[in-house]
Amino acid sequence: MQILQRGSGNSSHTTLGQFTIIAQHQDRSSSSGGGGGGADCSSAIDLVDGDANFANTTATVELDLTGVCDLGQFGNDILYKSLWFRWTCLESGNYVASTCNQATYDTRLAIFENDCQFSNIVGCLDDTPGCSGFTQRISFTAEAGNDYYLCV
């Protein structure tokens, strides 16, 4: 896993990967998710500056986003063998959360703001064009001081 800041202003898949968050610093636009309920992300791994690799070889968490967030046209809306990460935004702006070309398995990605309630979903995606191995890249806005929970 890696967090970078630049400028100013399916269940059988098991292996290693790397995760990146990159600041883009553009104007913030807000949007809100829908739905009720939420997920348990109490065991989220804190992300800090620098590199941190991840492996989902022992992960058993499944996050079902059916009716909450559409991962795209390929497959269902479930993240299998998932890991939770928590990142605290230090500077408001636009960011990119990415496993693009960094994981050796088909990743899916969902992002929540402040907690893991379905009403706080920022976005989700599966199979980003241009990313090899069915890895992902999601652009999102973040506000300084807020925690963001990322499920891979």
PyRosetta script that sets phi, psi and omega in degrees:
from pyrosetta import init, pose_from_sequence

init()
pose = pose_from_sequence("MQILQRGSGNSSHTTLGQFTIIAQHQDRSSSSGGGGGGADCSSAIDLVDGDANFANTTATVELDLTGVCDLGQFGNDILYKSLWFRWTCLESGNYVASTCNQATYDTRLAIFENDCQFSNIVGCLDDTPGCSGFTQRISFTAEAGNDYYLCV")
pose.set_psi(1, 142.4)
pose.set_omega(1, -177.7)
pose.set_phi(2, -145.1)
pose.set_psi(2, 137.4)
pose.set_omega(2, 173.4)
pose.set_phi(3, -117.3)
pose.set_psi(3, 124.4)
pose.set_omega(3, 179.2)
pose.set_phi(4, -123.1)
pose.set_psi(4, 142.5)
pose.set_omega(4, 173.9)
pose.set_phi(5, -126.6)
pose.set_psi(5, 129.1)
pose.set_omega(5, -178.3)
pose.set_phi(6, -123.9)
pose.set_psi(6, 149.3)
pose.set_omega(6, 175.7)
pose.set_phi(7, 71.5)
pose.set_psi(7, -163.3)
pose.set_omega(7, 173.4)
pose.set_phi(8, -127.9)
pose.set_psi(8, -165.3)
pose.set_omega(8, -179.7)
pose.set_phi(9, 42.7)
pose.set_psi(10, 162.4)
pose.set_omega(10, -158.3)
pose.set_phi(11, -70.1)
pose.set_psi(11, -17.4)
pose.set_omega(11, -178.8)
pose.set_phi(12, -83.1)
pose.set_psi(12, -9.5)
pose.set_omega(12, -179.0)
pose.set_phi(13, -80.7)
pose.set_psi(13, 120.9)
pose.set_omega(13, -177.7)
pose.set_phi(14, -143.9)
pose.set_psi(14, 122.8)
pose.set_omega(14, 176.0)
pose.set_phi(15, -177.6)
pose.set_psi(15, -160.8)
pose.set_omega(15, -176.3)
pose.set_phi(16, -101.2)
pose.set_psi(16, 159.6)
pose.set_omega(16, 176.3)
pose.set_phi(17, -161.3)
pose.set_psi(17, 177.7)
pose.set_omega(17, 175.2)
pose.set_phi(18, -135.6)
pose.set_psi(18, 148.8)
pose.set_omega(18, -174.0)
pose.set_phi(19, -127.3)
pose.set_psi(19, 138.8)
pose.set_omega(19, -177.8)
pose.set_phi(20, -129.2)
pose.set_psi(20, 140.1)
pose.set_omega(20, 167.9)
pose.set_phi(21, -120.2)
pose.set_psi(21, 126.7)
pose.set_omega(21, -176.6)
pose.set_phi(22, -124.1)
pose.set_psi(22, 132.7)
pose.set_omega(22, 176.4)
pose.set_phi(23, -80.4)
pose.set_psi(23, 136.8)
pose.set_omega(23, 175.0)
pose.set_phi(24, -110.8)
pose.set_psi(24, -23.0)
pose.set_omega(24, 177.9)
pose.set_phi(25, 48.7)
pose.set_psi(25, 75.0)
pose.set_omega(25, 172.0)
pose.set_phi(26, -125.2)
pose.set_psi(26, 179.0)
pose.set_omega(26, -179.7)
pose.set_phi(27, -61.9)
pose.set_psi(27, 141.3)
pose.set_omega(27, -179.5)
pose.set_phi(28, -83.5)
pose.set_psi(28, 133.5)
pose.set_omega(28, 170.6)
pose.set_phi(29, -124.9)
pose.set_psi(29, 139.5)
pose.set_omega(29, -174.6)
pose.set_phi(30, -100.5)
pose.set_psi(30, 150.6)
pose.set_omega(30, 173.3)
pose.set_phi(31, -150.7)
pose.set_psi(31, 154.6)
pose.set_omega(31, -179.7)
pose.set_phi(32, -127.7)
pose.set_psi(32, 147.6)
pose.set_omega(32, 178.1)
pose.set_phi(33, -83.8)
pose.set_psi(33, 177.8)
pose.set_omega(33, 180.0)
pose.set_phi(34, -127.0)
pose.set_psi(34, -178.0)
pose.set_omega(34, 176.7)
pose.set_phi(35, 92.4)
pose.set_psi(35, 164.0)
pose.set_omega(35, 178.0)
pose.set_phi(36, -114.2)
pose.set_psi(36, 177.3)
pose.set_omega(36, 179.6)
pose.set_phi(37, 78.8)
pose.set_psi(37, -165.1)
pose.set_omega(37, -179.0)
pose.set_phi(38, 179.5)
pose.set_psi(38, -172.1)
pose.set_omega(38, -177.4)
pose.set_phi(39, -119.2)
pose.set_psi(39, 161.4)
pose.set_omega(39, 176.7)
pose.set_phi(40, -94.3)
pose.set_psi(40, 107.9)
pose.set_omega(40, 178.9)
pose.set_phi(41, -116.9)
pose.set_psi(41, 26.7)
pose.set_omega(41, -177.2)
pose.set_phi(42, -64.5)
pose.set_psi(42, -19.0)
pose.set_omega(42, 179.2)
pose.set_phi(43, -103.0)
pose.set_psi(43, 24.8)
pose.set_omega(43, -179.2)
pose.set_phi(44, -59.9)
pose.set_psi(44, 142.0)
pose.set_omega(44, 177.7)
pose.set_phi(45, -87.1)
pose.set_psi(45, 126.9)
pose.set_omega(45, 179.4)
pose.set_phi(46, -71.0)
pose.set_psi(46, 134.9)
pose.set_omega(46, 175.1)
pose.set_phi(47, -97.5)
pose.set_psi(47, 134.6)
pose.set_omega(47, 176.0)
pose.set_phi(48, -130.6)
pose.set_psi(48, 168.3)
pose.set_omega(48, 178.5)
pose.set_phi(49, -57.0)
pose.set_psi(49, 142.1)
pose.set_omega(49, -179.9)
pose.set_phi(50, 109.8)
pose.set_psi(50, -171.3)
pose.set_omega(50, -176.6)
pose.set_phi(51, -96.5)
pose.set_psi(51, 143.8)
pose.set_omega(51, 172.6)
pose.set_phi(52, -153.4)
pose.set_psi(52, 111.2)
pose.set_omega(52, 178.7)
pose.set_phi(53, -77.2)
pose.set_psi(53, 158.5)
pose.set_omega(53, 177.4)
pose.set_phi(54, -134.5)
pose.set_psi(54, 156.7)
pose.set_omega(54, 176.0)
pose.set_phi(55, -139.7)
pose.set_psi(55, 136.8)
pose.set_omega(55, 179.5)
pose.set_phi(56, -106.2)
pose.set_psi(56, 23.0)
pose.set_omega(56, -175.2)
pose.set_phi(57, -60.8)
pose.set_psi(57, -29.9)
pose.set_omega(57, 179.7)
pose.set_phi(58, -110.3)
pose.set_psi(58, 3.9)
pose.set_omega(58, -178.2)
pose.set_phi(59, -68.6)
pose.set_psi(59, 140.5)
pose.set_omega(59, 179.4)
pose.set_phi(60, -126.5)
pose.set_psi(60, -1.3)
pose.set_omega(60, -177.0)
pose.set_phi(61, -74.5)
pose.set_psi(61, 133.8)
pose.set_omega(61, 171.8)
pose.set_phi(62, -119.4)
pose.set_psi(62, 129.1)
pose.set_omega(62, 177.3)
pose.set_phi(63, -109.4)
pose.set_psi(63, 113.1)
pose.set_omega(63, -178.6)
pose.set_phi(64, -97.1)
pose.set_psi(64, 109.4)
pose.set_omega(64, -179.1)
pose.set_phi(65, -102.1)
pose.set_psi(65, 15.2)
pose.set_omega(65, 179.9)
pose.set_phi(66, -56.2)
pose.set_psi(66, 124.9)
pose.set_omega(66, -179.1)
pose.set_phi(67, 80.3)
pose.set_psi(67, -2.5)
pose.set_omega(67, -179.5)
pose.set_phi(68, -109.7)
pose.set_psi(68, -48.2)
pose.set_omega(68, -178.2)
pose.set_phi(69, -149.6)
pose.set_psi(69, 129.3)
pose.set_omega(69, -178.6)
pose.set_phi(70, -87.6)
pose.set_psi(70, 114.7)
pose.set_omega(70, -179.8)
pose.set_phi(71, -72.4)
pose.set_psi(71, -13.0)
pose.set_omega(71, -179.9)
pose.set_phi(72, 127.3)
pose.set_psi(72, -173.6)
pose.set_omega(72, -171.9)
pose.set_phi(73, -79.3)
pose.set_psi(73, -11.6)
pose.set_omega(73, -175.7)
pose.set_phi(74, -101.9)
pose.set_psi(74, 115.0)
pose.set_omega(74, 176.1)
pose.set_phi(75, 81.2)
pose.set_psi(75, -160.6)
pose.set_omega(75, -177.9)
pose.set_phi(76, -100.0)
pose.set_psi(76, -170.4)
pose.set_omega(76, -177.4)
pose.set_phi(77, -106.5)
pose.set_psi(77, 39.0)
pose.set_omega(77, -179.6)
pose.set_phi(78, -115.8)
pose.set_psi(78, 133.6)
pose.set_omega(78, 172.9)
pose.set_phi(79, -96.7)
pose.set_psi(79, 115.6)
pose.set_omega(79, -177.0)
pose.set_phi(80, -94.5)
pose.set_psi(80, 152.8)
pose.set_omega(80, 176.9)
pose.set_phi(81, 43.7)
pose.set_psi(81, 52.3)
pose.set_omega(81, -171.4)
pose.set_phi(82, -88.2)
pose.set_psi(82, 154.4)
pose.set_omega(82, 173.1)
pose.set_phi(83, -122.3)
pose.set_psi(83, 142.5)
pose.set_omega(83, 176.5)
pose.set_phi(84, -103.8)
pose.set_psi(84, 138.7)
pose.set_omega(84, 175.3)
pose.set_phi(85, -128.6)
pose.set_psi(85, 147.6)
pose.set_omega(85, 176.3)
pose.set_phi(86, -119.7)
pose.set_psi(86, 131.0)
pose.set_omega(86, 178.7)
pose.set_phi(87, -129.0)
pose.set_psi(87, 131.0)
pose.set_omega(87, 176.1)
pose.set_phi(88, -99.9)
pose.set_psi(88, 123.3)
pose.set_omega(88, 179.6)
pose.set_phi(89, -74.2)
pose.set_psi(89, 128.2)
pose.set_omega(89, 179.4)
pose.set_phi(90, -96.4)
pose.set_psi(90, -21.8)
pose.set_omega(90, -178.6)
pose.set_phi(91, -142.6)
pose.set_psi(91, 125.4)
pose.set_omega(91, 179.9)
pose.set_phi(92, -60.4)
pose.set_psi(92, 142.5)
pose.set_omega(92, 178.3)
pose.set_phi(93, 161.4)
pose.set_psi(93, -171.7)
pose.set_omega(93, 177.4)
pose.set_phi(94, -94.6)
pose.set_psi(94, 138.3)
pose.set_omega(94, -176.3)
pose.set_phi(95, -131.6)
pose.set_psi(95, 163.4)
pose.set_omega(95, 173.4)
pose.set_phi(96, -123.3)
pose.set_psi(96, 125.7)
pose.set_omega(96, 171.7)
pose.set_phi(97, -101.1)
pose.set_psi(97, 129.3)
pose.set_omega(97, -169.9)
pose.set_phi(98, -146.9)
pose.set_psi(98, 138.2)
pose.set_omega(98, 163.7)
pose.set_phi(99, -114.5)
pose.set_psi(99, 8.4)
pose.set_omega(99, -173.8)
pose.set_phi(100, -53.1)
pose.set_psi(100, 119.2)
pose.set_omega(100, 178.6)
pose.set_phi(101, 59.7)
pose.set_psi(101, 18.0)
pose.set_omega(101, -177.1)
pose.set_phi(102, -115.3)
pose.set_psi(102, -17.4)
pose.set_omega(102, -179.0)
pose.set_phi(103, -109.5)
pose.set_psi(103, 151.8)
pose.set_omega(103, -178.8)
pose.set_phi(104, -100.5)
pose.set_psi(104, 21.5)
pose.set_omega(104, 176.3)
pose.set_phi(105, -148.0)
pose.set_psi(105, 166.8)
pose.set_omega(105, -179.6)
pose.set_phi(106, -69.3)
pose.set_psi(106, 106.5)
pose.set_omega(106, -179.9)
pose.set_phi(107, -98.1)
pose.set_psi(107, 153.7)
pose.set_omega(107, 168.7)
pose.set_phi(108, -125.0)
pose.set_psi(108, 153.3)
pose.set_omega(108, -173.6)
pose.set_phi(109, -138.7)
pose.set_psi(109, 135.1)
pose.set_omega(109, 174.1)
pose.set_phi(110, -134.3)
pose.set_psi(110, 143.1)
pose.set_omega(110, -178.1)
pose.set_phi(111, -126.8)
pose.set_psi(111, 132.9)
pose.set_omega(111, 177.6)
pose.set_phi(112, -122.4)
pose.set_psi(112, 149.2)
pose.set_omega(112, 178.2)
pose.set_phi(113, -106.7)
pose.set_psi(113, 129.5)
pose.set_omega(113, 175.5)
pose.set_phi(114, 73.7)
pose.set_psi(114, -36.1)
pose.set_omega(114, 176.4)
pose.set_phi(115, -159.4)
pose.set_psi(115, -172.4)
pose.set_omega(115, -175.0)
pose.set_phi(116, -108.4)
pose.set_psi(116, 28.6)
pose.set_omega(116, 173.7)
pose.set_phi(117, -73.4)
pose.set_psi(117, 138.5)
pose.set_omega(117, -177.9)
pose.set_phi(118, -58.1)
pose.set_psi(118, -28.7)
pose.set_omega(118, 178.7)
pose.set_phi(119, -68.8)
pose.set_psi(119, -12.9)
pose.set_omega(119, -179.4)
pose.set_phi(120, -106.6)
pose.set_psi(120, 20.2)
pose.set_omega(120, 179.1)
pose.set_phi(121, -71.9)
pose.set_psi(121, 132.9)
pose.set_omega(121, 179.8)
pose.set_phi(122, -91.7)
pose.set_psi(122, -37.6)
pose.set_omega(122, -179.9)
pose.set_phi(123, 178.1)
pose.set_psi(123, 165.5)
pose.set_omega(123, 176.0)
pose.set_phi(124, -152.1)
pose.set_psi(124, 156.9)
pose.set_omega(124, -177.5)
pose.set_phi(125, -163.0)
pose.set_psi(125, 151.7)
pose.set_omega(125, 173.2)
pose.set_phi(126, -138.6)
pose.set_psi(126, 133.7)
pose.set_omega(126, 174.2)
pose.set_phi(127, 65.6)
pose.set_psi(127, 69.6)
pose.set_omega(127, 177.0)
pose.set_phi(128, -72.4)
pose.set_psi(128, 126.7)
pose.set_omega(128, 176.2)
pose.set_phi(129, -57.2)
pose.set_psi(129, 137.9)
pose.set_omega(129, 179.4)
pose.set_phi(130, 88.7)
pose.set_psi(130, -7.6)
pose.set_omega(130, 177.8)
pose.set_phi(131, -102.4)
pose.set_psi(131, 123.4)
pose.set_omega(131, -177.4)
pose.set_phi(132, -71.9)
pose.set_psi(132, 155.4)
pose.set_omega(132, 175.1)
pose.set_phi(133, 65.6)
pose.set_psi(133, 23.3)
pose.set_omega(133, 178.9)
pose.set_phi(134, 61.5)
pose.set_psi(134, 39.4)
pose.set_omega(134, 176.1)
pose.set_phi(135, -90.7)
pose.set_psi(135, 174.3)
pose.set_omega(135, -168.2)
pose.set_phi(136, -126.4)
pose.set_psi(136, 158.4)
pose.set_omega(136, 171.3)
pose.set_phi(137, -148.0)
pose.set_psi(137, 121.9)
pose.set_omega(137, 178.3)
pose.set_phi(138, -123.7)
pose.set_psi(138, 129.4)
pose.set_omega(138, 171.9)
pose.set_phi(139, -90.5)
pose.set_psi(139, 138.5)
pose.set_omega(139, 178.5)
pose.set_phi(140, -153.7)
pose.set_psi(140, 157.2)
pose.set_omega(140, 175.6)
pose.set_phi(141, -94.1)
pose.set_psi(141, 145.0)
pose.set_omega(141, -179.5)
pose.set_phi(142, -134.5)
pose.set_psi(142, 147.5)
pose.set_omega(142, -179.2)
pose.set_phi(143, -111.0)
pose.set_psi(143, 134.3)
pose.set_omega(143, -179.1)
pose.set_phi(144, -53.1)
pose.set_psi(144, 134.6)
pose.set_omega(144, 178.1)
pose.set_phi(145, 90.4)
pose.set_psi(145, -13.9)
pose.set_omega(145, 179.1)
pose.set_phi(146, -86.6)
pose.set_psi(146, 146.2)
pose.set_omega(146, 173.3)
pose.set_phi(147, -90.1)
pose.set_psi(147, 141.9)
pose.set_omega(147, 176.7)
pose.set_phi(148, -122.6)
pose.set_psi(148, 130.1)
pose.set_omega(148, -179.7)
pose.set_phi(149, -105.1)
pose.set_psi(149, 123.8)
pose.set_omega(149, -177.4)
pose.set_phi(150, -115.2)
pose.set_psi(150, 126.7)
pose.set_omega(150, 179.2)
pose.set_phi(151, -110.7)
pose.set_psi(151, 122.8)
pose.set_omega(151, -178.8)
pose.set_phi(152, -117.2)
pose.dump_pdb("model.pdb")
